[in-house]
């Protein structure tokens, strides 16, 4: 080994929690090795300037082993001469057999750690009750068991929602709380959760390296408060200066449907939301705080939820959604006003036209358009806010241009048809509007499929309007 500083191996180092652990270890003077599929990804991390070009890391530096945690040879190479290893890997996919693959990967890691003479393993799993668990939570328990039975002293820490700006669980909470002033939600929002601030979680994860060698067990870690998920949304809103959120409960669980809903209203993809929701199907609270007896509490004690939230959103725009929905609502309302001022279904000219049998009765149009205008405003706002959150600036600028074009075409049709009495021009304009609407659906679906589905009725209606305009033109060639 090089130098007197201890050598740490961190897996999952390019993830949020893993990256924070690496940073704390560096600050504490460890030599750090990371196992990553991509050395470039490691170098692009916040601690990337600490990565050595080649050779062994010195105290406060990082060396990268480029490899796959599923490869025994790569794992063996990464574990060579390591004092303490952090296993911070967990799949968030839903492919068949993922649980068996995760357990096998953890077992391989544990066997190679034993062979390499690693003095301790540290793992982060999930808080859970006794009894039946969701597939993802059960997989985390199985991974912890594989490490605990390895023969290498293991600290398997168990946490709930981690409050930090890069935590997927927190990002889901944040966007739900910011974008939903109220909702009727599945009954799991009444389950009790015990969140933990990222700094507190890292305190325990890094400190666990110095547990006595005879300690081989799980430890619960969490913040000072256990609360219902609905309360977390409400308290988040208050912590960032928004009004409290009103949430009613429906007597259903529907994790699959809820994941689709989250994929629609937040930047979190439904494939990621599903396992996150699976972990919320149970009460996930702290049952013991034995780790404090070994390590002590974080400086200042466990971080209160509101303080953790404010630290996590520092530098983030918690008002972006309000501004975006206000802007799209104003633009759509202006379009609706211009269109309605140009519409005169009671005019003598319109009544004189021959109309196809499939034309809906007059009362259908204002109802349909009111719903569709609301759809355009909300889905466009969600799409634009997501693009801003994801820093897809060029895509967002193009979406704004496409939306402005669509609304201009929408407002112009009534003027061309009802005021100008120009059936051919109205037919062409309706066709262009339908193409523009389909393009908006495409752009929204590119952000998430759920957004495309939500906006699809608008594209379908404008396509129907094109067919109707064409029929009116054919049936009234002299008008």
C-alpha positions, 0 to 999 in steps of 0.5 A: 500500500502507498502511504499511511492513509487507509484505502477505501473502495466506493462502489456506486460512487457516481451516484448521489449518495456514493458521490457524497461518501467519496467527498467526505472520505477525501475530506477526512484524508482517505485514499479512495478507489472507485469502481466505475464502468466509465472513468470519464463519468468519475472524472465528471463528478464533483470530486473529479479534480481529485482523480489521479491520471494513473498510479495509486492515489495518495491521501485525499486523491481518487484512483479509478478502476474501470470495470463492472461490479458484475465481473468477478475479475473487475471486483477482485482488482478493485478490492486489492489492498482495500481496508474498507469497502462501501457497497452502494449499488442498487438497481432501480430497474424492473427487468425480470430476475433483477433481484436474483442478479443483485443478490448474486452480484453482492455475493460475488463482492462479499466473497472477493472482499473476504479473499482480499482481506478487507476489514469492513464492508459498509452497505446502505439498504432501506428501512422496512417493517417485518413481513412481506415487502415490495420486490425492490425493498426485499431485494435490498434486504437480501443484498444486506444479508449476503454481505452480513453472511460473508465473513467480513464484518459488515455494517448494513445501514437502513435508511428511508427517504434521503433528503438531498438535492440529488436524491431521486426520492427527494426529487419526487417529493419535491416536484409533487409538493411544488406542482400539486396544491392538492390531490386525491392520492393512494392510501400509501401517502398515509404510511409513516416515513422517517427521512434523513438529511444527506449529511446525516446519512453520510455521517453514519456511512463514513463513521461505520468504517471505525466500528469494532471488528466484532460488530456485524449487523444492521443499523437503522438510521433516520432523522428526528421525525417520522411523518406520513408521506402526505405530511412530508409534502405539506411540510416541504411546501411550508419549508420553501414558502409555499402554501400547505398542500391538501391531500385526500386518500383513496382506498387503493394502492395502485403503485403502477398507476401512481408511477405513471401519474408521477411520470406525467407530473414530475421529471421522474420517469415512471420506471424509476418512480415505480420502485420508489413507490414500492418502498413507500407501500410500508411504514419505514421508520427507525426502530433503534438508534444503536449506531449513535452509541458507537459513533455519536450523533451528527454535529448539532444532532439529527437534522430536522426535516424542514432544515434538511429541505431548505439545505437540499433546495438551496440554489434551486428554483422552487417557483419555476413551476408557478411561473411556467403554469402562469405563462402557459395559462395566460397564452392559452387563455389569450388564444381561447379569447381570440378564437371565441371572439372570432367564432359566430355559429349563429351567423346566417352564413354558417347556418346556410352551410351544408354540414356532414352527418358526423358533425357534433351538436353545437354544445359539444364544441365549447365543452371540448375546447375548454377541456382541451385548452386546460390540457394544453396549458397544464401539459405544456407547463409540465413539459417546459418545467421538466426541460428546465429542471433537466437543463435541456435548454435548446429543447425547451426553446424549441418547445416554446417556439412550437407551442407559440406557433400552435397557439397562433394557428389555433387562434387564426382558424376561427378568424379565417373560417367564421370571419373570412368565410374562406373554406379552402384556407380554413381546410389548409389551416386546420391541416397545418394545425393538426400537424403542429398539434401532433408535433407538440405531442411528439415533443412532450412524449420525448420528455416522458411517454405519459406527457405525450399520452396526456396531450394526445386528445388535443392532436386527435381533436385537431385531426378530427377538425381537419376532417370536418373542415374538409367535409364542409369544403366539399359539401359547400363548393360555392361558399 
